[in-house]
Amino acid sequence: MESRVPNISLEPQESDDSQPALLFIPDISGFTRFMHENGVRYSRNLIADLLEIIIEGNILNMELCEIQGDAILFYKLGDPPAIDQIVSQCKQIFLDFQNYLRIMERDKFLPSAQLSENKLTLKIVVHYGRISVTQIRDYTKLMGTDVIMAHRLLKNSIEGSEYVLLTEGYLKTQDPEAIKQSFEWSQLKDGANEYEHMGTVHYKYAFLTPLRLLVTDPEIEHTHKQYPNTFSLKSHIKAPVDLVRRVIQNYRLKPKWMHRVKSARFDTKKINRIGTNYLCEMEKGGLIEMQTLQSRVTPEKTEVIEKMANFKMFPNSLIFYYLHEEEGGTFLTLEFHYSRVSVGDYFYDYFGRSQIKGFMKASLAQLKTLCEQLYVNKKQQ
C-alpha cells in the first residue's frame, strides 16, 4: 500500500512555519528487560550514564529536544549533514556506548547477571523532513508529520537490535555513490513498514554489529599488534601512586600538565560522577572535550580511563592511565586507543597520528615534572 500522506516538499511553505531539519533518534535496545531484571537501584544510574554518554557523543552539534525513557531526540535545522558525517556520528555513539558497557561489565557493576547477558545496545533512526519548533514554557517541542514518522520507525520489522535506519527522506538528499562508500564496513539493506495513517514507509538499514570489532577490551594490554590504532608511552615518576592518580583526576590541574591547554571548564555539581565531562581550551584556540569513564583502584594497579571527544581527527578515542608502585615511586603507562582516523588521506592520517603522539608525550613529561614537584613540596612542609 502506498503512502496516503502526500510528500511534503522541503521548500518553504507559505501555509505554516515548518523548517527542513534532520531528526536523529538513538534508542537503547533491551532497556525494558534490563529495568525489569535489575530493578531501579542498579538500572537508573547505569541508564543515566549511558544516556549522558550518548549526549556527550554529539559531534554534529545537534540540538537536544527531549529524552523519552530509553530514546533521545536530536534535531538539526537547515541542510542535511553529509552521509559520511552521519555515519561518523553513528559510529561515535555506538562505540562510546559499547566501550562504557565493557568497562562496567569488567568491574562487575551488577551483583547478579553480567551486562552482556542483558544485551543492552543501540538502534538509531535518521530522517530528514520538515518540522515546526514550538516553545511551551521552558520546553522545546517538535511537531509535524515527519516527527511522528521518525518516532514510529523505532518500531519496525528489522530482525536485530543494533542498527542504523535511514529514511528515504534523508537518503534522497545524498549522492548514491557517497552512500555506498560510507557503508563499506557493513551491508546496506532495503526495508519497509506500513503505519496507520502513513501507509508504507521505505528505508534502508545497516547493522552496527561489525563495529564491535573496534570495542576496547579493558582486560587486555592494548598492543599495537592486537589494536593497530594504539600507541603507548611509559614513565617513572618519583611520587606515590595515590598522588599521581589525584593529579590526573584533578580537572583544575589539567592546564598545568596537559600540553598547550590554556584552561579547563567543568561542572562542579557533577565533578565526582562517572561520565563527568570537561572542556580543555587550547592555547591556539579550539576546545577538546574529555570525559571520565572510570577510576579503579586494585591491589595490583590503579587505572583511570578517559574519553576524548569533539576532536574530529580522532572521533572515538580512549586514554588509559595504568599506575603501579615501583622503585619507591610510580610506574605509569599511558595508552591512547582510537578506532580510526576520520580524515582518510594517508599522509594527513600519518601527520595526525604524529601530532597526537607528540601531544601525549609532552603531556606525560609535564605530568611527571608536576607530580614530582608537588611531592617534594609536600615532604618539605
C-alpha positions as a Markdown table, in Angstrom:
| # | Residue | x | y | z |
|---|---|---|---|---|
| 1 | Met | 0.0 | 0.0 | 0.0 |
| 2 | Glu | 1.4 | 3.4 | -1.0 |
| 3 | Ser | 1.5 | 6.3 | 1.5 |
| 4 | Arg | -1.8 | 8.1 | 2.0 |
| 5 | Val | 0.1 | 11.1 | 3.2 |
| 6 | Pro | 1.4 | 13.4 | 0.4 |
| 7 | Asn | 5.1 | 14.0 | 0.2 |
| 8 | Ile | 5.9 | 17.2 | 2.0 |
| 9 | Ser | 8.2 | 19.5 | -0.1 |
| 10 | Leu | 11.4 | 20.6 | 1.6 |
| 11 | Glu | 10.9 | 24.0 | 0.1 |
| 12 | Pro | 9.5 | 26.8 | 2.4 |
| 13 | Gln | 5.7 | 26.5 | 2.9 |
| 14 | Glu | 3.6 | 29.7 | 3.0 |
| 15 | Ser | 0.8 | 28.0 | 5.0 |
| 16 | Asp | 3.0 | 27.1 | 8.0 |
| 17 | Asp | 6.2 | 27.9 | 9.8 |
| 18 | Ser | 7.8 | 24.5 | 9.3 |
| 19 | Gln | 11.5 | 24.2 | 8.5 |
| 20 | Pro | 13.7 | 21.5 | 7.0 |
| 21 | Ala | 15.6 | 19.5 | 9.7 |
| 22 | Leu | 17.5 | 16.4 | 10.4 |
| 23 | Leu | 15.9 | 14.1 | 13.1 |
| 24 | Phe | 18.3 | 11.8 | 14.8 |
| 25 | Ile | 17.0 | 9.3 | 17.4 |
| 26 | Pro | 19.3 | 6.9 | 19.3 |
| 27 | Asp | 17.3 | 4.3 | 21.2 |
| 28 | Ile | 18.6 | 1.9 | 23.8 |
| 29 | Ser | 17.6 | -1.7 | 22.9 |
| 30 | Gly | 16.9 | -4.1 | 25.8 |
| 31 | Phe | 16.0 | -1.2 | 28.1 |
| 32 | Thr | 12.7 | -2.6 | 29.4 |
| 33 | Arg | 14.1 | -6.1 | 30.1 |
| 34 | Phe | 17.2 | -4.6 | 31.8 |
| 35 | Met | 15.0 | -2.4 | 34.1 |
| 36 | His | 12.7 | -5.4 | 34.9 |
| 37 | Glu | 15.6 | -7.8 | 35.7 |
| 38 | Asn | 17.8 | -5.5 | 37.7 |
| 39 | Gly | 15.4 | -3.1 | 39.4 |
| 40 | Val | 15.6 | 0.7 | 39.8 |
| 41 | Arg | 18.5 | 0.7 | 42.2 |
| 42 | Tyr | 21.1 | -0.6 | 39.7 |
| 43 | Ser | 19.3 | 0.4 | 36.5 |
| 44 | Arg | 18.8 | 4.1 | 37.0 |
| 45 | Asn | 22.4 | 5.1 | 37.5 |
| 46 | Leu | 23.7 | 3.0 | 34.6 |
| 47 | Ile | 21.0 | 4.1 | 32.2 |
| 48 | Ala | 21.6 | 7.7 | 33.2 |
| 49 | Asp | 25.3 | 7.4 | 32.5 |
| 50 | Leu | 24.6 | 5.7 | 29.1 |
| 51 | Leu | 22.1 | 8.4 | 28.1 |
| 52 | Glu | 24.7 | 11.0 | 29.1 |
| 53 | Ile | 27.4 | 9.3 | 27.1 |
| 54 | Ile | 25.1 | 9.4 | 24.0 |
| 55 | Ile | 24.5 | 13.1 | 24.6 |
| 56 | Glu | 28.2 | 13.8 | 25.1 |
| 57 | Gly | 28.9 | 11.9 | 21.8 |
| 58 | Asn | 27.0 | 14.6 | 19.8 |
| 59 | Ile | 29.8 | 15.5 | 17.3 |
| 60 | Leu | 27.3 | 17.0 | 14.8 |
| 61 | Asn | 26.3 | 19.7 | 17.3 |
| 62 | Met | 22.6 | 18.8 | 17.1 |
| 63 | Glu | 20.0 | 20.3 | 19.4 |
| 64 | Leu | 18.7 | 18.0 | 22.2 |
| 65 | Cys | 14.9 | 18.2 | 22.2 |
| 66 | Glu | 13.9 | 15.5 | 24.7 |
| 67 | Ile | 14.7 | 12.3 | 26.4 |
| 68 | Gln | 11.9 | 9.8 | 26.4 |
| 69 | Gly | 12.8 | 6.9 | 28.7 |
| 70 | Asp | 15.3 | 5.0 | 26.6 |
| 71 | Ala | 15.4 | 7.3 | 23.5 |
| 72 | Ile | 16.9 | 10.7 | 22.8 |
| 73 | Leu | 15.5 | 13.0 | 20.1 |
| 74 | Phe | 18.1 | 15.3 | 18.5 |
| 75 | Tyr | 17.4 | 17.7 | 15.7 |
| 76 | Lys | 19.4 | 20.0 | 13.4 |
| 77 | Leu | 17.7 | 22.7 | 11.3 |
| 78 | Gly | 18.9 | 23.5 | 7.8 |
| 79 | Asp | 20.7 | 21.5 | 5.2 |
| 80 | Pro | 21.2 | 17.8 | 5.9 |
| 81 | Pro | 24.7 | 16.7 | 7.1 |
| 82 | Ala | 26.6 | 14.6 | 4.6 |
| 83 | Ile | 26.3 | 10.8 | 4.7 |
| 84 | Asp | 29.9 | 10.4 | 5.9 |
| 85 | Gln | 29.2 | 12.7 | 8.8 |
| 86 | Ile | 26.0 | 10.8 | 9.8 |
| 87 | Val | 28.0 | 7.5 | 9.7 |
| 88 | Ser | 30.7 | 9.0 | 11.8 |
| 89 | Gln | 28.1 | 10.2 | 14.3 |
| 90 | Cys | 26.5 | 6.7 | 14.5 |
| 91 | Lys | 30.0 | 5.1 | 15.0 |
| 92 | Gln | 30.8 | 7.6 | 17.7 |
| 93 | Ile | 27.9 | 7.0 | 20.0 |
| 94 | Phe | 27.8 | 3.2 | 19.3 |
| 95 | Leu | 31.5 | 2.8 | 20.2 |
| 96 | Asp | 31.2 | 5.1 | 23.2 |
| 97 | Phe | 28.2 | 3.2 | 24.4 |
| 98 | Gln | 29.7 | -0.2 | 24.0 |
| 99 | Asn | 33.1 | 0.8 | 25.5 |
| 100 | Tyr | 31.4 | 2.0 | 28.6 |
| 101 | Leu | 29.4 | -1.2 | 28.9 |
| 102 | Arg | 32.5 | -3.3 | 28.5 |
| 103 | Ile | 34.2 | -1.3 | 31.3 |
| 104 | Met | 31.2 | -1.6 | 33.6 |
| 105 | Glu | 30.9 | -5.4 | 33.0 |
| 106 | Arg | 34.6 | -5.8 | 33.8 |
| 107 | Asp | 34.1 | -4.0 | 37.1 |
| 108 | Lys | 31.0 | -6.2 | 38.0 |
| 109 | Phe | 28.6 | -3.3 | 38.1 |
| 110 | Leu | 25.7 | -5.6 | 38.5 |
| 111 | Pro | 25.5 | -8.0 | 41.5 |
| 112 | Ser | 23.9 | -10.8 | 39.5 |
| 113 | Ala | 23.7 | -11.2 | 35.7 |
| 114 | Gln | 26.5 | -9.9 | 33.5 |
| 115 | Leu | 25.8 | -6.9 | 31.4 |
| 116 | Ser | 26.5 | -8.9 | 28.3 |
| 117 | Glu | 23.5 | -11.2 | 29.2 |
| 118 | Asn | 21.2 | -8.2 | 29.3 |
| 119 | Lys | 22.0 | -7.3 | 25.7 |
| 120 | Leu | 21.9 | -3.6 | 26.0 |
| 121 | Thr | 22.7 | -1.9 | 22.7 |
| 122 | Leu | 21.7 | 0.8 | 20.3 |
| 123 | Lys | 19.5 | 1.4 | 17.3 |
| 124 | Ile | 19.4 | 4.7 | 15.5 |
| 125 | Val | 16.8 | 6.3 | 13.3 |
| 126 | Val | 17.9 | 9.1 | 10.8 |
| 127 | His | 15.2 | 11.1 | 9.0 |
| 128 | Tyr | 15.1 | 14.4 | 7.1 |
| 129 | Gly | 11.9 | 16.4 | 6.7 |
| 130 | Arg | 10.0 | 19.4 | 7.8 |
| 131 | Ile | 9.3 | 20.3 | 11.5 |
| 132 | Ser | 7.8 | 23.1 | 13.5 |
| 133 | Val | 9.7 | 24.1 | 16.6 |
| 134 | Thr | 7.3 | 25.3 | 19.3 |
| 135 | Gln | 8.2 | 26.7 | 22.7 |
| 136 | Ile | 5.9 | 25.6 | 25.6 |
| 137 | Arg | 7.0 | 27.4 | 28.7 |
| 138 | Asp | 10.7 | 26.4 | 29.1 |
| 139 | Tyr | 10.4 | 23.3 | 26.9 |
| 140 | Thr | 11.1 | 23.0 | 23.2 |
| 141 | Lys | 8.5 | 20.8 | 21.3 |
| 142 | Leu | 8.9 | 19.5 | 17.8 |
| 143 | Met | 5.7 | 19.0 | 15.8 |
| 144 | Gly | 4.8 | 17.7 | 12.3 |
| 145 | Thr | 4.2 | 14.5 | 10.4 |
| 146 | Asp | 7.9 | 13.9 | 10.0 |
| 147 | Val | 8.4 | 13.9 | 13.7 |
| 148 | Ile | 5.7 | 11.3 | 14.1 |
| 149 | Met | 7.2 | 9.2 | 11.3 |
| 150 | Ala | 10.7 | 9.2 | 12.9 |
| 151 | His | 9.3 | 8.0 | 16.3 |
| 152 | Arg | 7.1 | 5.3 | 14.7 |
| 153 | Leu | 10.1 | 3.9 | 12.8 |
| 154 | Leu | 11.6 | 2.9 | 16.1 |
| 155 | Lys | 9.0 | 0.1 | 15.9 |
| 156 | Asn | 9.8 | -1.8 | 12.7 |
| 157 | Ser | 10.3 | -5.3 | 11.3 |
| 158 | Ile | 14.1 | -5.4 | 11.3 |
| 159 | Glu | 15.3 | -8.6 | 12.8 |
| 160 | Gly | 18.0 | -7.3 | 15.1 |
| 161 | Ser | 18.6 | -4.8 | 17.9 |
| 162 | Glu | 21.7 | -2.8 | 16.8 |
| 163 | Tyr | 21.4 | -0.9 | 13.5 |
| 164 | Val | 21.1 | 2.5 | 11.9 |
| 165 | Leu | 17.9 | 3.1 | 9.9 |
| 166 | Leu | 17.9 | 5.8 | 7.2 |
| 167 | Thr | 14.7 | 7.0 | 5.6 |
| 168 | Glu | 14.1 | 7.9 | 2.0 |
| 169 | Gly | 13.6 | 11.5 | 3.2 |
| 170 | Tyr | 17.3 | 11.6 | 4.2 |
| 171 | Leu | 18.8 | 9.3 | 1.6 |
| 172 | Lys | 17.3 | 11.3 | -1.3 |
| 173 | Thr | 19.4 | 14.3 | -0.2 |
| 174 | Gln | 22.7 | 12.3 | -0.7 |
| 175 | Asp | 24.7 | 11.1 | -3.6 |
| 176 | Pro | 24.2 | 7.3 | -4.1 |
| 177 | Glu | 27.9 | 6.7 | -4.6 |
| 178 | Ala | 28.7 | 8.5 | -1.4 |
| 179 | Ile | 26.1 | 6.4 | 0.4 |
| 180 | Lys | 27.7 | 3.2 | -1.0 |
| 181 | Gln | 31.2 | 4.3 | 0.1 |
| 182 | Ser | 30.1 | 5.3 | 3.6 |
| 183 | Phe | 28.8 | 1.8 | 4.3 |
| 184 | Glu | 31.7 | -0.3 | 3.0 |
| 185 | Trp | 32.1 | -1.6 | 6.6 |
| 186 | Ser | 28.5 | -3.0 | 6.6 |
| 187 | Gln | 25.8 | -4.1 | 4.2 |
| 188 | Leu | 23.0 | -1.6 | 3.5 |
| 189 | Lys | 19.7 | -3.3 | 3.1 |
| 190 | Asp | 16.2 | -2.3 | 1.9 |
| 191 | Gly | 13.3 | -2.2 | 4.3 |
| 192 | Ala | 9.7 | -1.0 | 4.6 |
| 193 | Asn | 6.9 | -0.9 | 7.1 |
| 194 | Glu | 3.3 | 0.1 | 7.0 |
| 195 | Tyr | 2.0 | 2.5 | 9.6 |
| 196 | Glu | -1.6 | 3.7 | 10.3 |
| 197 | His | -2.4 | 7.0 | 8.6 |
| 198 | Met | 1.0 | 7.0 | 6.9 |
| 199 | Gly | 0.9 | 4.0 | 4.6 |
| 200 | Thr | 4.1 | 2.2 | 3.6 |
| 201 | Val | 7.4 | 3.9 | 4.6 |
| 202 | His | 10.5 | 2.8 | 2.8 |
| 203 | Tyr | 14.0 | 3.0 | 4.3 |
| 204 | Lys | 17.5 | 1.4 | 4.2 |
| 205 | Tyr | 19.3 | 0.0 | 7.2 |
| 206 | Ala | 22.7 | -1.4 | 8.2 |
| 207 | Phe | 23.7 | -3.4 | 11.2 |
| 208 | Leu | 26.1 | -1.8 | 13.6 |
| 209 | Thr | 27.4 | -5.2 | 14.8 |
| 210 | Pro | 30.7 | -5.1 | 12.7 |
| 211 | Leu | 31.8 | -2.1 | 14.8 |
| 212 | Arg | 32.1 | -4.4 | 17.8 |
| 213 | Leu | 35.5 | -5.4 | 16.5 |
| 214 | Leu | 36.6 | -1.9 | 17.4 |
| 215 | Val | 35.3 | -2.0 | 21.0 |
| 216 | Thr | 38.1 | -1.8 | 23.5 |
| 217 | Asp | 38.7 | -4.8 | 25.8 |
| 218 | Pro | 39.7 | -3.3 | 29.2 |
| 219 | Glu | 41.1 | -6.6 | 30.4 |
| 220 | Ile | 44.0 | -6.9 | 28.0 |
| 221 | Glu | 47.0 | -4.9 | 27.1 |
| 222 | His | 46.3 | -2.8 | 24.1 |
| 223 | Thr | 49.3 | -3.7 | 22.0 |
| 224 | His | 49.8 | -2.4 | 18.5 |
| 225 | Lys | 49.6 | -5.9 | 17.1 |
| 226 | Gln | 46.1 | -6.5 | 18.6 |
| 227 | Tyr | 44.9 | -2.9 | 18.3 |
| 228 | Pro | 46.7 | -1.3 | 15.3 |
| 229 | Asn | 45.3 | 2.1 | 16.2 |
| 230 | Thr | 47.1 | 2.2 | 19.5 |
| 231 | Phe | 50.3 | 3.6 | 21.0 |
| 232 | Ser | 51.6 | 3.6 | 24.5 |
| 233 | Leu | 54.0 | 5.7 | 26.5 |
| 234 | Lys | 55.7 | 4.9 | 29.8 |
| 235 | Ser | 57.3 | 6.9 | 32.5 |
| 236 | His | 58.7 | 6.5 | 36.0 |
| 237 | Ile | 57.5 | 9.3 | 38.4 |
| 238 | Lys | 59.2 | 9.9 | 41.7 |
| 239 | Ala | 56.0 | 10.3 | 43.6 |
| 240 | Pro | 53.4 | 7.9 | 45.3 |
| 241 | Val | 50.7 | 6.3 | 43.1 |
| 242 | Asp | 47.9 | 8.0 | 45.0 |
| 243 | Leu | 49.3 | 11.4 | 44.4 |
| 244 | Val | 49.8 | 10.8 | 40.7 |
| 245 | Arg | 46.2 | 9.5 | 40.4 |
| 246 | Arg | 44.8 | 12.5 | 42.2 |
| 247 | Val | 46.7 | 14.9 | 39.9 |
| 248 | Ile | 45.4 | 13.1 | 36.8 |
| 249 | Gln | 41.8 | 13.3 | 38.0 |
| 250 | Asn | 42.1 | 16.9 | 39.3 |
| 251 | Tyr | 40.5 | 19.0 | 36.5 |
| 252 | Arg | 41.8 | 22.2 | 37.9 |
| 253 | Leu | 45.4 | 21.0 | 37.4 |
| 254 | Lys | 44.9 | 19.9 | 33.7 |
| 255 | Pro | 46.3 | 23.2 | 32.3 |
| 256 | Lys | 49.5 | 22.6 | 34.4 |
| 257 | Trp | 50.4 | 19.4 | 32.6 |
| 258 | Met | 48.3 | 18.8 | 29.5 |
| 259 | His | 50.3 | 20.2 | 26.6 |
| 260 | Arg | 49.1 | 23.6 | 25.3 |
| 261 | Val | 45.9 | 23.5 | 27.3 |
| 262 | Lys | 45.1 | 27.1 | 28.4 |
| 263 | Ser | 42.2 | 26.3 | 30.8 |
| 264 | Ala | 39.7 | 23.6 | 31.9 |
| 265 | Arg | 36.0 | 24.1 | 32.3 |
| 266 | Phe | 33.8 | 21.7 | 34.2 |
| 267 | Asp | 30.5 | 21.4 | 36.1 |
| 268 | Thr | 31.3 | 21.3 | 39.8 |
| 269 | Lys | 27.9 | 19.7 | 40.5 |
| 270 | Lys | 29.0 | 16.5 | 38.7 |
| 271 | Ile | 32.7 | 16.5 | 39.3 |
| 272 | Asn | 32.8 | 13.2 | 41.2 |
| 273 | Arg | 30.5 | 11.2 | 38.9 |
| 274 | Ile | 31.4 | 8.7 | 36.3 |
| 275 | Gly | 30.6 | 10.3 | 33.0 |
| 276 | Thr | 31.8 | 13.7 | 34.1 |
| 277 | Asn | 33.0 | 15.8 | 31.1 |
| 278 | Tyr | 35.2 | 18.8 | 31.0 |
| 279 | Leu | 36.4 | 21.1 | 28.2 |
| 280 | Cys | 40.1 | 21.9 | 27.6 |
| 281 | Glu | 40.6 | 25.3 | 26.0 |
| 282 | Met | 43.7 | 25.2 | 23.8 |
| 283 | Glu | 46.3 | 28.0 | 23.6 |
| 284 | Lys | 45.8 | 28.3 | 19.8 |
| 285 | Gly | 42.1 | 28.2 | 20.0 |
| 286 | Gly | 39.5 | 25.5 | 19.9 |
| 287 | Leu | 38.2 | 23.1 | 22.5 |
| 288 | Ile | 38.9 | 19.4 | 23.2 |
| 289 | Glu | 36.2 | 17.6 | 25.2 |
| 290 | Met | 37.2 | 15.0 | 27.7 |
| 291 | Gln | 35.1 | 12.6 | 29.7 |
| 292 | Thr | 35.9 | 10.4 | 32.7 |
| 293 | Leu | 34.8 | 6.9 | 32.1 |
| 294 | Gln | 36.5 | 5.0 | 35.0 |
| 295 | Ser | 38.7 | 5.3 | 38.1 |
| 296 | Arg | 39.6 | 2.0 | 39.6 |
| 297 | Val | 42.0 | 1.0 | 42.4 |
| 298 | Thr | 43.0 | -2.6 | 42.9 |
| 299 | Pro | 45.9 | -4.2 | 44.9 |
| 300 | Glu | 47.8 | -4.7 | 41.6 |
| 301 | Lys | 47.3 | -1.4 | 39.9 |
| 302 | Thr | 45.4 | 1.8 | 39.7 |
| 303 | Glu | 43.5 | 2.6 | 36.5 |
| 304 | Val | 42.0 | 5.8 | 35.1 |
| 305 | Ile | 40.1 | 5.9 | 31.8 |
| 306 | Glu | 39.1 | 9.0 | 29.9 |
| 307 | Lys | 37.4 | 9.5 | 26.5 |
| 308 | Met | 38.5 | 12.2 | 24.1 |
| 309 | Ala | 35.5 | 13.6 | 22.2 |
| 310 | Asn | 34.8 | 16.6 | 19.9 |
| 311 | Phe | 38.2 | 16.1 | 18.3 |
| 312 | Lys | 37.4 | 15.5 | 14.7 |
| 313 | Met | 40.5 | 13.7 | 13.6 |
| 314 | Phe | 40.0 | 11.1 | 16.4 |
| 315 | Pro | 36.2 | 11.0 | 16.8 |
| 316 | Asn | 36.3 | 8.0 | 19.2 |
| 317 | Ser | 39.4 | 7.6 | 21.4 |
| 318 | Leu | 40.2 | 6.4 | 24.9 |
| 319 | Ile | 43.1 | 7.3 | 27.1 |
| 320 | Phe | 44.1 | 4.6 | 29.6 |
| 321 | Tyr | 46.4 | 5.5 | 32.6 |
| 322 | Tyr | 47.8 | 2.4 | 34.3 |
| 323 | Leu | 49.7 | 3.1 | 37.6 |
| 324 | His | 51.5 | 0.8 | 39.9 |
| 325 | Glu | 54.2 | 1.2 | 42.6 |
| 326 | Glu | 57.7 | 0.6 | 41.5 |
| 327 | Glu | 61.2 | 1.6 | 42.9 |
| 328 | Gly | 59.7 | 3.9 | 45.5 |
| 329 | Gly | 57.7 | 5.8 | 43.0 |
| 330 | Thr | 55.0 | 5.3 | 40.3 |
| 331 | Phe | 55.4 | 3.5 | 37.0 |
| 332 | Leu | 52.9 | 5.0 | 34.6 |
| 333 | Thr | 51.8 | 3.6 | 31.3 |
| 334 | Leu | 49.7 | 5.8 | 29.1 |
| 335 | Glu | 47.8 | 4.1 | 26.3 |
| 336 | Phe | 46.0 | 6.1 | 23.6 |
| 337 | His | 43.4 | 3.9 | 21.8 |
| 338 | Tyr | 41.4 | 5.2 | 18.8 |
| 339 | Ser | 39.1 | 3.3 | 16.4 |
| 340 | Arg | 40.2 | 5.1 | 13.3 |
| 341 | Val | 41.4 | 8.4 | 11.9 |
| 342 | Ser | 38.5 | 10.2 | 10.3 |
| 343 | Val | 40.3 | 12.1 | 7.5 |
| 344 | Gly | 41.1 | 9.3 | 5.1 |
| 345 | Asp | 44.2 | 10.7 | 3.3 |
| 346 | Tyr | 47.2 | 8.6 | 4.2 |
| 347 | Phe | 49.7 | 11.5 | 4.6 |
| 348 | Tyr | 47.2 | 13.5 | 6.7 |
| 349 | Asp | 46.4 | 10.4 | 8.8 |
| 350 | Tyr | 50.2 | 9.9 | 9.4 |
| 351 | Phe | 50.6 | 13.6 | 10.3 |
| 352 | Gly | 47.6 | 13.4 | 12.7 |
| 353 | Arg | 49.0 | 10.3 | 14.5 |
| 354 | Ser | 52.3 | 12.0 | 14.8 |
| 355 | Gln | 50.7 | 15.1 | 16.2 |
| 356 | Ile | 48.6 | 13.3 | 18.8 |
| 357 | Lys | 51.6 | 11.2 | 19.9 |
| 358 | Gly | 53.7 | 14.3 | 20.3 |
| 359 | Phe | 50.9 | 15.9 | 22.3 |
| 360 | Met | 50.7 | 12.9 | 24.7 |
| 361 | Lys | 54.5 | 12.6 | 25.0 |
| 362 | Ala | 54.8 | 16.3 | 26.0 |
| 363 | Ser | 51.8 | 16.0 | 28.4 |
| 364 | Leu | 53.3 | 12.9 | 30.1 |
| 365 | Ala | 56.7 | 14.7 | 30.6 |
| 366 | Gln | 54.9 | 17.7 | 32.2 |
| 367 | Leu | 52.8 | 15.4 | 34.4 |
| 368 | Lys | 56.0 | 13.8 | 35.7 |
| 369 | Thr | 57.5 | 17.2 | 36.5 |
| 370 | Leu | 54.3 | 18.4 | 38.2 |
| 371 | Cys | 53.9 | 15.3 | 40.3 |
| 372 | Glu | 57.5 | 15.2 | 41.4 |
| 373 | Gln | 57.4 | 18.9 | 42.4 |
| 374 | Leu | 54.2 | 18.5 | 44.4 |
| 375 | Tyr | 55.7 | 15.5 | 46.2 |
| 376 | Val | 58.9 | 17.5 | 47.1 |
| 377 | Asn | 56.8 | 20.4 | 48.3 |
| 378 | Lys | 54.7 | 18.0 | 50.4 |
| 379 | Lys | 57.8 | 16.5 | 52.1 |
| 380 | Gln | 59.2 | 19.9 | 52.9 |
| 381 | Gln | 56.0 | 21.0 | 54.7 |
